[in-house]
Amino acid sequence: MRIVLVGPPGAGKGTQAAFLAKNLSIPHISTGDLFRANISQGTELGKQAKAYMDAGNLVPDEVTIGMAKDRMSQPDAENGFLLDGFPRNVSQAEALDETLKTEGMKLDAVLDLEVPEDEVVKRIAGRRVCRKDSSHVFHVTYSPAKQEGVCDVCGGELYQRDDDSEETVRKRLEVYHTQTEPIIDYYRAQGLVVTISALGKVDEVTKRAMDALSRESA
Ligand code: AMP
C-alpha cells in the first residue's frame, strides 16, 4: 500500500506511522526524521534545513522533494510506503503525483488524523523523544518514561525537540493551516481521504486507522 499520513503537529503522526508501517510491512518514511538525521550527522542538507525547522517553517521544496524522492526510490519502498510529513503543501503533493505517475503507481489512501487544537499544544509541550529512535515517544504527563530522561524501550536519552517550544508550535500550527491543510482538499478531489479521530489511547487510534484503511482498500 502507498499511504500518506496528514494531521497537525502533535496529532501523533510519528507514533501512529511506526505502528501502522509495522502492521502493514511497509517502510515508514518521515521527512522530519530524515532532516533530523541529516542535522545530527552535520550534512550540508541538514545545515540548510535547520534554520527553517527551528523557526517552525517549511524547508524549501527544492531541498525537500529531492530528499523524499530519493528515499522513496530505495528498494525497501518498491512495494509500498507510509509517508509521514510529506507532502506538506500542494506543490509537494503535485510533485509526488508526478513521480508516482511516471512509475505507473498511485496512492491508495490519505489518512487524516484529526485532533482539537488545545490538545495539540498540550501534547507537544510535554513531548519527549528518544535520541536513538524517534519512534520512541513519551509524554511527561500522558505517558511518562519509567526513569525520567531515559527511553523505556532502548535506554536512549530523551529530549525535547528544538521546534517543540510553545512559540514554534504556534508557528507550525499556522503553517499547517495555511500550507498543509489545502492538500486534504486536493486529495479529497481524488477520493483518497479517510479521516479518523486521533484522540484516545495509542493502540485505540492504531486500530481505528487499520480499520479505516482496510475499508478504504476493500
Ligand atoms: P515533523 O517531524 O514532520 O514534525 O517535521 C519537523 C519539521 O521538519 C517541520 O516543521 C519542517 O520544518 C520540516 N519538514 C518536515 N517535512 C517537511 C516537508 N515535507 N516540507 C517542508 N518541511 C518539512
Residues whose N, C-alpha, C, O or C-beta is under 5 A from the ligand:
A	BS01	AMP	T31 G32 D33 F35 Y52 M53 G56 N57 L58 V59 T64 D84 G85 F86 P87 R88
